[in-house]
Amino acid sequence: MRYWLMKSEPDVFSWDNLVAKGDAGEEWDGVRNYQARNFMREMQLGDRAFFYHSQSDKAVVGICEVIAEAHPDSTTDDPRWECVDVKALRPFATPVTLAMVKEEPQLAEMALLRQSRLSVQPVSEEEWRVICAMGGVDP
Protein backbone atom coordinates (compact mmCIF):
# COMPACT_ATOMS: atom_id res chain seq x y z
CA MET A 1 0.00 0.00 0.00
CA ARG A 2 1.14 3.51 -0.82
CA TYR A 3 0.17 6.82 0.68
CA TRP A 4 -0.83 10.08 -0.96
CA LEU A 5 -2.14 13.57 -0.32
CA MET A 6 -4.98 14.94 -2.45
CA LYS A 7 -5.99 18.58 -2.34
CA SER A 8 -9.40 20.07 -2.92
CA GLU A 9 -10.79 23.53 -2.38
CA PRO A 10 -13.53 23.06 0.24
CA ASP A 11 -15.92 25.43 -1.53
CA VAL A 12 -15.63 23.27 -4.69
CA PHE A 13 -15.53 19.76 -3.19
CA SER A 14 -15.08 19.28 0.55
CA TRP A 15 -14.49 16.39 2.93
CA ASP A 16 -18.20 16.52 3.79
CA ASN A 17 -19.05 16.16 0.08
CA LEU A 18 -16.93 13.01 -0.12
CA VAL A 19 -18.46 11.60 3.07
CA ALA A 20 -21.92 12.17 1.60
CA LYS A 21 -21.00 9.99 -1.41
CA GLY A 22 -20.68 6.97 0.90
CA ASP A 23 -19.15 3.73 -0.32
CA ALA A 24 -19.78 4.72 -3.95
CA GLY A 25 -17.12 7.41 -3.59
CA GLU A 26 -16.33 9.98 -6.24
CA GLU A 27 -13.99 10.60 -9.15
CA TRP A 28 -11.01 12.79 -8.29
CA ASP A 29 -11.62 14.65 -11.53
CA GLY A 30 -10.52 17.94 -13.01
CA VAL A 31 -6.78 17.49 -12.44
CA ARG A 32 -4.91 19.18 -15.29
CA ASN A 33 -1.32 18.81 -14.17
CA TYR A 34 0.81 16.07 -15.75
CA GLN A 35 2.74 15.23 -12.59
CA ALA A 36 -0.44 14.95 -10.51
CA ARG A 37 -2.04 12.82 -13.26
CA ASN A 38 1.01 10.56 -13.32
CA PHE A 39 0.79 10.07 -9.56
CA MET A 40 -2.85 9.03 -9.97
CA ARG A 41 -1.75 6.53 -12.62
CA GLU A 42 0.51 4.97 -9.95
CA MET A 43 -2.30 4.57 -7.43
CA GLN A 44 -3.65 1.11 -6.70
CA LEU A 45 -6.84 -0.15 -5.10
CA GLY A 46 -6.66 0.21 -1.34
CA ASP A 47 -4.03 2.97 -1.33
CA ARG A 48 -4.75 5.62 1.30
CA ALA A 49 -4.71 9.38 0.84
CA PHE A 50 -4.96 12.38 3.08
CA PHE A 51 -7.84 14.65 2.09
CA TYR A 52 -6.42 18.17 2.24
CA HIS A 53 -8.59 21.29 2.21
CA SER A 54 -6.62 23.86 0.22
CA GLN A 55 -7.13 27.60 -0.01
CA SER A 56 -8.89 28.79 3.17
CA ASP A 57 -8.41 25.86 5.58
CA LYS A 58 -5.02 24.55 4.45
CA ALA A 59 -5.35 21.40 6.53
CA VAL A 60 -5.50 17.62 6.33
CA VAL A 61 -9.04 16.82 7.44
CA GLY A 62 -9.49 13.12 6.70
CA ILE A 63 -8.35 9.88 5.14
CA CYS A 64 -9.76 8.44 1.93
CA GLU A 65 -9.16 5.21 0.03
CA VAL A 66 -8.57 4.61 -3.67
CA ILE A 67 -11.52 2.49 -4.89
CA ALA A 68 -10.93 2.67 -8.67
CA GLU A 69 -7.59 2.89 -10.44
CA ALA A 70 -6.81 5.45 -13.14
CA HIS A 71 -9.44 5.78 -15.86
CA PRO A 72 -10.52 8.52 -18.27
CA ASP A 73 -11.64 11.71 -16.50
CA SER A 74 -15.37 12.11 -17.20
CA THR A 75 -15.12 15.90 -17.14
CA THR A 76 -13.21 16.08 -20.44
CA ASP A 77 -13.03 14.43 -23.84
CA ASP A 78 -9.25 14.91 -23.87
CA PRO A 79 -7.72 11.42 -23.54
CA ARG A 80 -4.62 12.78 -21.80
CA TRP A 81 -6.49 13.29 -18.53
CA GLU A 82 -7.26 10.48 -16.14
CA CYS A 83 -8.41 10.22 -12.56
CA VAL A 84 -9.03 7.73 -9.76
CA ASP A 85 -12.10 7.24 -7.57
CA VAL A 86 -11.87 7.63 -3.81
CA LYS A 87 -14.17 7.17 -0.83
CA ALA A 88 -13.99 8.68 2.65
CA LEU A 89 -12.67 6.41 5.40
CA ARG A 90 -12.44 8.56 8.52
CA PRO A 91 -12.12 12.19 9.56
CA PHE A 92 -9.27 13.56 11.60
CA ALA A 93 -10.09 14.24 15.25
CA THR A 94 -7.96 17.37 14.89
CA PRO A 95 -7.27 18.88 11.45
CA VAL A 96 -3.53 19.06 10.74
CA THR A 97 -2.87 22.52 9.38
CA LEU A 98 -0.12 23.54 7.00
CA ALA A 99 1.37 25.61 9.82
CA MET A 100 1.55 22.49 12.02
CA VAL A 101 3.25 20.54 9.22
CA LYS A 102 5.82 23.33 8.78
CA GLU A 103 6.62 23.23 12.51
CA GLU A 104 7.25 19.46 12.59
CA PRO A 105 10.92 18.65 11.82
CA GLN A 106 10.07 15.08 10.74
CA LEU A 107 8.00 16.57 7.89
CA ALA A 108 10.61 19.01 6.56
CA GLU A 109 11.06 17.06 3.29
CA MET A 110 7.37 16.46 2.66
CA ALA A 111 6.16 17.22 -0.88
CA LEU A 112 3.44 19.44 0.62
CA LEU A 113 6.18 21.86 1.66
CA ARG A 114 8.41 21.49 -1.41
CA GLN A 115 5.75 21.38 -4.14
CA SER A 116 2.99 23.38 -2.52
CA ARG A 117 0.87 23.79 -5.65
CA LEU A 118 0.78 20.11 -6.63
CA SER A 119 -2.76 18.79 -6.06
CA VAL A 120 -1.87 15.07 -5.89
CA GLN A 121 1.39 14.02 -4.28
CA PRO A 122 3.07 11.05 -2.61
CA VAL A 123 3.46 10.75 1.16
CA SER A 124 6.11 8.54 2.75
CA GLU A 125 5.13 5.93 5.34
CA GLU A 126 6.90 7.92 8.07
CA GLU A 127 5.14 11.15 7.05
CA TRP A 128 1.86 9.23 7.08
CA ARG A 129 2.41 8.02 10.64
CA VAL A 130 3.46 11.46 11.91
CA ILE A 131 0.47 13.26 10.39
CA CYS A 132 -1.96 10.60 11.59
CA ALA A 133 -0.59 11.00 15.13
CA MET A 134 -0.88 14.78 14.88
CA GLY A 135 -4.50 14.41 13.71
CA GLY A 136 -5.47 11.93 16.41
CA VAL A 137 -6.18 8.97 14.12
CA ASP A 138 -4.78 5.45 13.97
CA PRO A 139 -2.52 5.09 10.91
Buried (B, 14 or more C-beta within 10 A) or exposed (E): EBBBBBBBEBEEBBBEEBBEBEEEBBBBBBBEEEEBBEBBEBBEEEBBBBBBBBEEBBBBBBBBBBBBBBEBBEEBEEEEBBBBBBBBBEBBEBBBBBEBBEEBEBBEEBBBEEEEEBBBBBBBEEBBBBBBBBBEBEE
